[in-house]
Each structure stands twice: as C-alpha cells, then as structure tokens.
Amino acid sequence: MEGEDSIEEDIVDDDDDILDEHMLDSTSAAIITKHPQANSPLAVSNGQSISAQHIVTEEQTGLRVDKLAAKVFTEFSRAQLQGWINEDKLLVDGISQKPKYRVKAGETLSLSATLEQHGEDLPENIPLDIIFEDETVLVINKPVGMVVHPGAGNWTGTLVNALLYHYPEQQHLPRAGLVHRIDKDTSGLLLIAKTKIAQLDLTNQLKDKSVYRHYQCVVAGSAESLMRHRHINEPIGRHRSMRTKMTVTDQGREAMTHLIKITALNDSYCLVDVKLETGRTHQIRVHLSHVGHPLVGDKVYGGRRQLRAGLTEAQRAAIIGFPRQALHAYTLGFVHPVSGENIEVTAPLPSDIETLITILQDKE
C-alpha cells in the first residue's frame, strides 16, 4: 500500500497513529464516567431498543444538550447522539431541541432509539490471531498484507471486516473498536476496545503515552553508525510535492523515535528495537531513512539505498526481493481500562523477517 497508489489510502492507514479524533468523538473522551442519575450501562447490541433518561443537575446548567448527552450517555458516540437529537429520538422534557440548546437544571433528557450499525462496513469471515482478550480489551497480531480498516481501494478484507464477523456486538463502536493502526505491510500488535468507554480510555492513554509500543526492524547500516542516532527527534509532515509521502520538515508535527537495542547481523545490516514516543504516519521509516539507514524492503523511503557493499549473491537477492518494509510491532503495553493493571503482550517476528535475518547473518 505504501502510499504510491492513492493519497486516500495512505492517509487512512497510517504506520501507527491514534485514529482520527472525529472517528472516536474524542471531544467527550475526557469524561468517561457515568452520571449516577443516568440509566447506565445502556443496551449496546445492534438493532436493540435503547431507553434512558437523565435529569440535568445545577452544575450542568447551561451546557449544550449534545455535549451533556455525550457526557452522560457514554456508551454512544457524539455523532450518534447528535443524530438522535436531530431525529427527535433524544428529547428535553419531551420536546425536540437543536443540538446547541442550553439545558436547565431539572430538565429531563429522554433517549429512545434503536441502535444501528456504526458504519456500512460488512462482516467477513477472516481469521484473527488473538494474543490477549478479556471482556473489555482485545489485542491481535495483524498479518502482513491486511489493511486495518476500509478505505479507498480497500473496502473489503480488512481487520474491521474481520472484527465485525467475529465480534458482531462491535458494530456500535467507531471502526469496530480500533484504537490505533499500523500500515498494511507492517505486521504486529494492534489494540482494540470492546466497549465505548474502553475505547475512549485507551485513546487517552495513547495521547498521554501510557500506551507504549516497541517495534523490530531490519535496517541498512552498521551498528556503530546506528549508535549515533539512538534518539531521533525530528518533526514529520506530508511531503510538499509528493503528497503520498511523509518527510522530515520544520512545518511537521513533533516526532520522537528511540533506538533501544541495536543488534548487528553483519557489518552493514542490523536488527533494531525501536520505541515510539509519538505516532506519526510512517514515523519509523521516515526517521531512519532521514538519518541514512532505511529499512530493508522499504521501496518508498529506501530504494537502492538499502543495498550496501560486501553482500553475497544470496543476501543481495534477499534484500532486493523482500516484498515489504521489514517492520514488526512486537511489544504493546497499556493500563487496563477497568482493572488498572499494567498489561504487556508480545508477538514474535514473522517468518519472512526471520528468514531475512538468517540470510544476512550467513557469512558464506
């Protein structure tokens, strides 16, 4: 996918970034606790009738009805609630109001609606490699070649389609519960929420860096040279002339990448453990290419710069023929949104990267 086919595809499938704020309605993300006067938890199954009420308190006087609804009916997105207000399914003292209506103490918000699927994405029977699961959170090991969610050129066969098949109750969640994403040709761990409250909590954790993500990648360059770039702090933005690419630019957003472990595979290639402090589009690939050490297989940011002197014929063929960036999200840590427990999960390197490493280590 790596951004060469369409700008749309590149934008929606970032290397590892929090999903767009409008997708998750993060304007209400800071308030995820239920008000004691709201009838919560509410029904959240697709097609099920919803009936709930909330009495406006003195402290809530003057709030817009759509904003208050997002605070007290936390199982639903703000976009859903605004739609119900406009459709007269969320009333104030039995009267239809505009979303910008300012509520008064003692008024009653009454919600009566049928929960519909959040989007038009269809379920597909695609197997999932589940690494961790409980009633609130799911972590999967995404294979190479799977797009995370539908977009231009990839309307089927995505992780979202798979989630909707195996977890049909996720239909009411934005992007079926996705919290962040990794690129089509990057393998590894993805964090998925199974409730709206968990999705908002985990999104906030990504923003405040409570979630940590470690990657492994095969990089062109000696260990000695890479050691000079242990901490890369360079802003990243979209390329001015090639809009499907990202680049280091003063007009970009802050981006920090840490090389936490560098293992020499031979004199010219290394296996590098990377920790992301931020999550910009294609961040690892852009930063390492910027300092002269592109990832093996990265045709967008590496090209022929992946090839170094002293390679055997087998090594040269393996590098030229590697079909994707050699990048794998192998560790994911987060604070459980319900128990508060620190959770860490890992996924081993996939076989294609393991084979590449073996070839690069072979001295013959």
Buried (B, 14 or more C-beta within 10 A) or exposed (E): BBBEEBBEBBBBBBBBBBBBEEBBBBEBBEBBEBBEBBBBEBEBEBEEEBEBBBBBBEEBBEBBBBBBBBBBBBBBBBBBBBBBBBEEBBBBEEEEBEBEBEBBEEBBBBBBBEBEBBBEBEBBEBEBEEBBBEEBBBBBBBBBEBBBBBBBEBEEBBBBBBBBBBBBBBBBBBBBBBBBBBBBBBBBBBBBBBBBBBBBBBBBBBBEEBBBBBBBBBBBBBBEBBEEBEEBEBBBBBBEEEEBBBBBBEEBEEBBBBBEEBEBBBEBBBBBBBBBBBBBBBBBBBBBBBBEBBBBBBBBBBEEBBBBEEBBEEBBEBBEEBEBBBBBBBBBBBBBBBEEEEBEBBBEBBEBBEEBBEBBEEEE
